[in-house]
Each structure stands twice: as C-alpha cells, then as structure tokens.
Amino acid sequence: MPQLNPAPWFAILVFSWLVFLTILPPKVLAHTFPNEPTPQNTKTPKTEPWTWPWH
C-alpha cells in the first residue's frame, strides 16, 4: 500500500515545518500597530466624598 510509505510525506512535513518556523516568526514579530498607545497621567485624581441625600 503506497500511502503507508512515510518517506516522501515525512520529508514534506519536516520541510514545511522548517519553512513555517524560519520564515513566518520574523514576519509576525516585525508587525507593529499603527496606533501605539500613549502613556496616560499616572496621578490619581482627588476624589470628593459623595454626600448621600438620606443622611
């Protein structure tokens, strides 16, 4: 049964994984977002206590 011969399919599998692991990660890691978030002010605003109307 020729479909059970692992020789050509294993080589194709290994070669395709080598391509995926050597070419794609640098392309994916080089991606940058067009709108980088800007750091906001780290000071916490002074909050006023809320006066409850029923007290």
Secondary structure as GFF3:
##gff-version 3
##sequence-region A 1 55
A	DSSP	three_ten_helix	2	4	.	.	.	ID=ss1
A	DSSP	alpha_helix	6	29	.	.	.	ID=ss2
###
